[in-house]
Amino acid sequence: MCFSEFKITRKDKVLKKYRGRQEEAVIPDGVTRIDDKAFYGCASIKRVIVPDSVKSIGWAAFSDCENLENIVLPESVNAVGNNAFNGCKNLKNVTIKGNISKLSLGMFFGCGSLESITVPDGVTRVEEGAFGNCSSLKSITFPASIRYIEYGAYKGCSSLVEIVYGGTRAQWKRVKKMDTKFIPLKCTDDVPDSAGEGGDTAVN
Protein backbone atom coordinates (compact mmCIF):
# COMPACT_ATOMS: atom_id res chain seq x y z
CA MET A 1 0.00 0.00 0.00
CA CYS A 2 1.33 3.38 -1.02
CA PHE A 3 0.44 5.97 1.62
CA SER A 4 0.97 8.75 -0.94
CA GLU A 5 -2.50 7.84 -2.21
CA PHE A 6 -3.91 9.39 0.95
CA LYS A 7 -3.77 13.02 2.01
CA ILE A 8 -3.77 12.84 5.83
CA THR A 9 -3.28 15.67 8.31
CA ARG A 10 -0.30 15.14 10.61
CA LYS A 11 -1.78 16.37 13.86
CA ASP A 12 -5.32 15.00 13.89
CA LYS A 13 -4.86 12.14 11.39
CA VAL A 14 -7.83 13.23 9.28
CA LEU A 15 -8.05 11.63 5.85
CA LYS A 16 -8.71 14.62 3.61
CA LYS A 17 -8.47 13.04 0.16
CA TYR A 18 -7.93 9.69 -1.55
CA ARG A 19 -5.93 9.97 -4.78
CA GLY A 20 -5.49 6.31 -5.70
CA ARG A 21 -6.88 4.30 -8.58
CA GLN A 22 -6.93 0.80 -7.11
CA GLU A 23 -10.04 -1.36 -6.74
CA GLU A 24 -9.37 -1.77 -3.01
CA ALA A 25 -8.53 1.15 -0.73
CA VAL A 26 -7.01 0.18 2.63
CA ILE A 27 -7.19 3.23 4.88
CA PRO A 28 -4.05 3.44 7.06
CA ASP A 29 -4.43 2.52 10.71
CA GLY A 30 -4.38 5.60 12.93
CA VAL A 31 -6.70 7.69 10.75
CA THR A 32 -9.37 9.14 13.06
CA ARG A 33 -11.75 10.68 10.53
CA ILE A 34 -12.67 10.29 6.88
CA ASP A 35 -13.35 13.88 5.91
CA ASP A 36 -16.09 15.43 3.78
CA LYS A 37 -15.88 14.21 0.16
CA ALA A 38 -12.61 12.35 0.83
CA PHE A 39 -13.52 9.63 -1.71
CA TYR A 40 -16.08 11.62 -3.67
CA GLY A 41 -16.49 10.32 -7.22
CA CYS A 42 -13.72 7.69 -6.99
CA ALA A 43 -14.93 5.43 -9.78
CA SER A 44 -12.15 2.85 -9.44
CA ILE A 45 -12.75 1.54 -5.91
CA LYS A 46 -14.87 -1.54 -5.24
CA ARG A 47 -13.88 -2.14 -1.61
CA VAL A 48 -12.77 0.08 1.24
CA ILE A 49 -11.15 -1.24 4.41
CA VAL A 50 -11.87 1.08 7.33
CA PRO A 51 -9.58 0.63 10.38
CA ASP A 52 -10.78 0.57 13.98
CA SER A 53 -9.13 3.94 14.58
CA VAL A 54 -11.77 5.80 12.52
CA LYS A 55 -14.36 7.55 14.70
CA SER A 56 -16.31 9.61 12.18
CA ILE A 57 -17.13 9.80 8.48
CA GLY A 58 -17.89 13.16 6.92
CA TRP A 59 -20.48 14.56 4.57
CA ALA A 60 -20.55 12.87 1.13
CA ALA A 61 -17.34 11.05 2.03
CA PHE A 62 -18.02 8.22 -0.45
CA SER A 63 -20.69 9.88 -2.55
CA ASP A 64 -20.80 8.86 -6.23
CA CYS A 65 -18.27 6.03 -5.83
CA GLU A 66 -20.30 4.28 -8.49
CA ASN A 67 -18.40 0.96 -8.41
CA LEU A 68 -18.12 0.59 -4.63
CA GLU A 69 -19.58 -2.82 -3.71
CA ASN A 70 -18.70 -3.48 -0.07
CA ILE A 71 -18.23 -1.41 3.06
CA VAL A 72 -17.87 -2.35 6.73
CA LEU A 73 -18.09 0.39 9.36
CA PRO A 74 -16.21 -0.80 12.47
CA GLU A 75 -17.36 -0.42 16.06
CA SER A 76 -15.20 2.67 16.51
CA VAL A 77 -17.37 4.75 14.15
CA ASN A 78 -19.83 6.90 16.10
CA ALA A 79 -20.94 9.44 13.48
CA VAL A 80 -21.65 9.35 9.74
CA GLY A 81 -22.39 12.56 7.84
CA ASN A 82 -25.18 13.36 5.41
CA ASN A 83 -25.09 11.73 1.96
CA ALA A 84 -22.07 9.64 2.96
CA PHE A 85 -22.81 6.92 0.38
CA ASN A 86 -25.21 8.82 -1.86
CA GLY A 87 -25.09 7.58 -5.45
CA CYS A 88 -23.04 4.42 -4.81
CA LYS A 89 -25.20 2.59 -7.32
CA ASN A 90 -23.33 -0.74 -7.13
CA LEU A 91 -23.14 -0.93 -3.33
CA LYS A 92 -24.43 -4.40 -2.41
CA ASN A 93 -23.13 -5.18 1.07
CA VAL A 94 -23.18 -2.81 4.04
CA THR A 95 -22.23 -3.85 7.57
CA ILE A 96 -22.61 -1.25 10.30
CA LYS A 97 -20.89 -2.25 13.53
CA GLY A 98 -20.40 1.30 14.75
CA ASN A 99 -22.13 2.95 17.69
CA ILE A 100 -24.05 5.50 15.66
CA SER A 101 -27.29 7.08 16.86
CA LYS A 102 -28.83 7.87 13.48
CA LEU A 103 -28.78 7.09 9.78
CA SER A 104 -28.19 10.55 8.39
CA LEU A 105 -29.96 12.44 5.63
CA GLY A 106 -29.46 10.75 2.25
CA MET A 107 -26.93 8.32 3.72
CA PHE A 108 -27.66 5.57 1.17
CA PHE A 109 -29.73 7.58 -1.31
CA GLY A 110 -29.64 6.08 -4.80
CA CYS A 111 -27.81 2.88 -3.81
CA GLY A 112 -29.74 0.93 -6.41
CA SER A 113 -28.03 -2.44 -5.87
CA LEU A 114 -28.59 -2.63 -2.12
CA GLU A 115 -31.09 -5.43 -1.39
CA SER A 116 -31.16 -5.61 2.40
CA ILE A 117 -29.77 -3.80 5.39
CA THR A 118 -29.73 -4.29 9.14
CA VAL A 119 -29.81 -1.09 11.15
CA PRO A 120 -27.63 -1.59 14.24
CA ASP A 121 -28.88 -1.48 17.80
CA GLY A 122 -28.57 1.99 19.30
CA VAL A 123 -29.82 3.85 16.24
CA THR A 124 -32.80 5.98 17.25
CA ARG A 125 -33.50 7.97 14.07
CA VAL A 126 -33.60 7.36 10.32
CA GLU A 127 -33.44 10.72 8.58
CA GLU A 128 -35.02 11.95 5.37
CA GLY A 129 -33.93 10.07 2.26
CA ALA A 130 -31.61 7.73 4.14
CA PHE A 131 -32.71 4.91 1.81
CA GLY A 132 -34.33 7.06 -0.86
CA ASN A 133 -34.42 5.58 -4.38
CA CYS A 134 -32.82 2.31 -3.27
CA SER A 135 -34.82 0.59 -5.98
CA SER A 136 -33.61 -2.96 -5.22
CA LEU A 137 -34.01 -2.75 -1.45
CA LYS A 138 -36.29 -5.59 -0.34
CA SER A 139 -35.80 -5.79 3.41
CA ILE A 140 -34.95 -3.41 6.26
CA THR A 141 -34.34 -4.64 9.79
CA PHE A 142 -34.83 -2.04 12.53
CA PRO A 143 -33.67 -2.45 16.15
CA ALA A 144 -35.92 -1.91 19.16
CA SER A 145 -34.01 1.34 19.82
CA ILE A 146 -35.55 3.10 16.79
CA ARG A 147 -37.77 6.07 17.70
CA TYR A 148 -38.17 8.17 14.53
CA ILE A 149 -38.43 7.33 10.84
CA GLU A 150 -38.46 10.65 9.02
CA TYR A 151 -40.50 11.67 5.99
CA GLY A 152 -39.09 10.25 2.76
CA ALA A 153 -36.71 7.89 4.56
CA TYR A 154 -37.38 5.16 1.99
CA LYS A 155 -39.24 6.98 -0.74
CA GLY A 156 -38.67 5.30 -4.10
CA CYS A 157 -37.88 1.88 -2.61
CA SER A 158 -40.13 0.17 -5.13
CA SER A 159 -38.94 -3.36 -4.26
CA LEU A 160 -39.43 -3.09 -0.50
CA VAL A 161 -41.45 -6.09 0.73
CA GLU A 162 -40.43 -6.51 4.35
CA ILE A 163 -39.72 -4.44 7.42
CA VAL A 164 -38.43 -6.38 10.42
CA TYR A 165 -38.50 -4.78 13.86
CA GLY A 166 -36.64 -6.04 16.93
CA GLY A 167 -39.15 -4.85 19.51
CA THR A 168 -42.77 -5.68 20.29
CA ARG A 169 -45.83 -4.62 18.33
CA ALA A 170 -46.74 -2.15 21.08
CA GLN A 171 -43.29 -0.55 20.81
CA TRP A 172 -43.57 -0.39 17.01
CA LYS A 173 -46.81 1.56 17.30
CA ARG A 174 -45.01 4.16 19.42
CA VAL A 175 -42.31 4.72 16.78
CA LYS A 176 -42.92 8.06 15.04
CA LYS A 177 -43.22 6.95 11.42
CA MET A 178 -43.53 9.86 9.01
CA ASP A 179 -42.82 7.79 5.91
CA THR A 180 -45.67 5.28 5.67
CA LYS A 181 -47.01 7.10 2.61
CA PHE A 182 -44.11 5.78 0.56
CA ILE A 183 -44.10 2.14 1.71
CA PRO A 184 -45.38 -0.13 -1.10
CA LEU A 185 -48.76 -1.63 -0.26
CA LYS A 186 -47.31 -5.14 -0.59
CA CYS A 187 -44.89 -4.38 2.23
CA THR A 188 -45.43 -6.23 5.50
CA ASP A 189 -43.73 -5.92 8.82
CA ASP A 190 -42.48 -8.78 10.98
CA VAL A 191 -43.16 -7.56 14.50
CA PRO A 192 -43.67 -9.90 17.47
CA ASP A 193 -46.74 -9.35 19.67
CA SER A 194 -44.34 -9.93 22.55
CA ALA A 195 -40.73 -10.99 22.86
CA GLY A 196 -40.10 -14.27 21.06
CA GLU A 197 -43.30 -14.20 18.98
CA GLY A 198 -43.48 -13.44 15.28
CA GLY A 199 -46.17 -12.11 12.99
CA ASP A 200 -46.96 -10.37 9.74
CA THR A 201 -49.25 -7.42 9.33
CA ALA A 202 -49.66 -4.39 7.13
CA VAL A 203 -47.25 -1.61 8.01
CA ASN A 204 -48.78 1.28 9.91
LOKOL-379783 format. One record per residue (C-alpha): z, y, x; residue number from 1; residue in one letter. Coordinates in pm, whole numbers. Layout:
up,north,east,num,residu
Z,Y,X,NUM,A
...
end
This chain:
up,north,east,num,residu
0,0,0,1,M
-102,338,133,2,C
162,597,44,3,F
-94,875,97,4,S
-221,784,-250,5,E
95,939,-391,6,F
201,1302,-377,7,K
583,1284,-377,8,I
831,1567,-328,9,T
1061,1514,-30,10,R
1386,1637,-178,11,K
1389,1500,-532,12,D
1139,1214,-486,13,K
928,1323,-783,14,V
585,1163,-805,15,L
361,1462,-871,16,K
16,1304,-847,17,K
-155,969,-793,18,Y
-478,997,-593,19,R
-570,631,-549,20,G
-858,430,-688,21,R
-711,80,-693,22,Q
-674,-136,-1004,23,E
-301,-177,-937,24,E
-73,115,-853,25,A
263,18,-701,26,V
488,323,-719,27,I
706,344,-405,28,P
1071,252,-443,29,D
1293,560,-438,30,G
1075,769,-670,31,V
1306,914,-937,32,T
1053,1068,-1175,33,R
688,1029,-1267,34,I
591,1388,-1335,35,D
378,1543,-1609,36,D
16,1421,-1588,37,K
83,1235,-1261,38,A
-171,963,-1352,39,F
-367,1162,-1608,40,Y
-722,1032,-1649,41,G
-699,769,-1372,42,C
-978,543,-1493,43,A
-944,285,-1215,44,S
-591,154,-1275,45,I
-524,-154,-1487,46,K
-161,-214,-1388,47,R
124,8,-1277,48,V
441,-124,-1115,49,I
733,108,-1187,50,V
1038,63,-958,51,P
1398,57,-1078,52,D
1458,394,-913,53,S
1252,580,-1177,54,V
1470,755,-1436,55,K
1218,961,-1631,56,S
848,980,-1713,57,I
692,1316,-1789,58,G
457,1456,-2048,59,W
113,1287,-2055,60,A
203,1105,-1734,61,A
-45,822,-1802,62,F
-255,988,-2069,63,S
-623,886,-2080,64,D
-583,603,-1827,65,C
-849,428,-2030,66,E
-841,96,-1840,67,N
-463,59,-1812,68,L
-371,-282,-1958,69,E
-7,-348,-1870,70,N
306,-141,-1823,71,I
673,-235,-1787,72,V
936,39,-1809,73,L
1247,-80,-1621,74,P
1606,-42,-1736,75,E
1651,267,-1520,76,S
1415,475,-1737,77,V
1610,690,-1983,78,N
1348,944,-2094,79,A
974,935,-2165,80,V
784,1256,-2239,81,G
541,1336,-2518,82,N
196,1173,-2509,83,N
296,964,-2207,84,A
38,692,-2281,85,F
-186,882,-2521,86,N
-545,758,-2509,87,G
-481,442,-2304,88,C
-732,259,-2520,89,K
-713,-74,-2333,90,N
-333,-93,-2314,91,L
-241,-440,-2443,92,K
107,-518,-2313,93,N
404,-281,-2318,94,V
757,-385,-2223,95,T
1030,-125,-2261,96,I
1353,-225,-2089,97,K
1475,130,-2040,98,G
1769,295,-2213,99,N
1566,550,-2405,100,I
1686,708,-2729,101,S
1348,787,-2883,102,K
978,709,-2878,103,L
839,1055,-2819,104,S
563,1244,-2996,105,L
225,1075,-2946,106,G
372,832,-2693,107,M
117,557,-2766,108,F
-131,758,-2973,109,F
-480,608,-2964,110,G
-381,288,-2781,111,C
-641,93,-2974,112,G
-587,-244,-2803,113,S
-212,-263,-2859,114,L
-139,-543,-3109,115,E
240,-561,-3116,116,S
539,-380,-2977,117,I
914,-429,-2973,118,T
1115,-109,-2981,119,V
1424,-159,-2763,120,P
1780,-148,-2888,121,D
1930,199,-2857,122,G
1624,385,-2982,123,V
1725,598,-3280,124,T
1407,797,-3350,125,R
1032,736,-3360,126,V
858,1072,-3344,127,E
537,1195,-3502,128,E
226,1007,-3393,129,G
414,773,-3161,130,A
181,491,-3271,131,F
-86,706,-3433,132,G
-438,558,-3442,133,N
-327,231,-3282,134,C
-598,59,-3482,135,S
-522,-296,-3361,136,S
-145,-275,-3401,137,L
-34,-559,-3629,138,K
341,-579,-3580,139,S
626,-341,-3495,140,I
979,-464,-3434,141,T
1253,-204,-3483,142,F
1615,-245,-3367,143,P
1916,-191,-3592,144,A
1982,134,-3401,145,S
1679,310,-3555,146,I
1770,607,-3777,147,R
1453,817,-3817,148,Y
1084,733,-3843,149,I
902,1065,-3846,150,E
599,1167,-4050,151,Y
276,1025,-3909,152,G
456,789,-3671,153,A
199,516,-3738,154,Y
-74,698,-3924,155,K
-410,530,-3867,156,G
-261,188,-3788,157,C
-513,17,-4013,158,S
-426,-336,-3894,159,S
-50,-309,-3943,160,L
73,-609,-4145,161,V
435,-651,-4043,162,E
742,-444,-3972,163,I
1042,-638,-3843,164,V
1386,-478,-3850,165,Y
1693,-604,-3664,166,G
1951,-485,-3915,167,G
2029,-568,-4277,168,T
1833,-462,-4583,169,R
2108,-215,-4674,170,A
2081,-55,-4329,171,Q
1701,-39,-4357,172,W
1730,156,-4681,173,K
1942,416,-4501,174,R
1678,472,-4231,175,V
1504,806,-4292,176,K
1142,695,-4322,177,K
901,986,-4353,178,M
591,779,-4282,179,D
567,528,-4567,180,T
261,710,-4701,181,K
56,578,-4411,182,F
171,214,-4410,183,I
-110,-13,-4538,184,P
-26,-163,-4876,185,L
-59,-514,-4731,186,K
223,-438,-4489,187,C
550,-623,-4543,188,T
882,-592,-4373,189,D
1098,-878,-4248,190,D
1450,-756,-4316,191,V
1747,-990,-4367,192,P
1967,-935,-4674,193,D
2255,-993,-4434,194,S
2286,-1099,-4073,195,A
2106,-1427,-4010,196,G
1898,-1420,-4330,197,E
1528,-1344,-4348,198,G
1299,-1211,-4617,199,G
974,-1037,-4696,200,D
933,-742,-4925,201,T
713,-439,-4966,202,A
801,-161,-4725,203,V
991,128,-4878,204,N
end
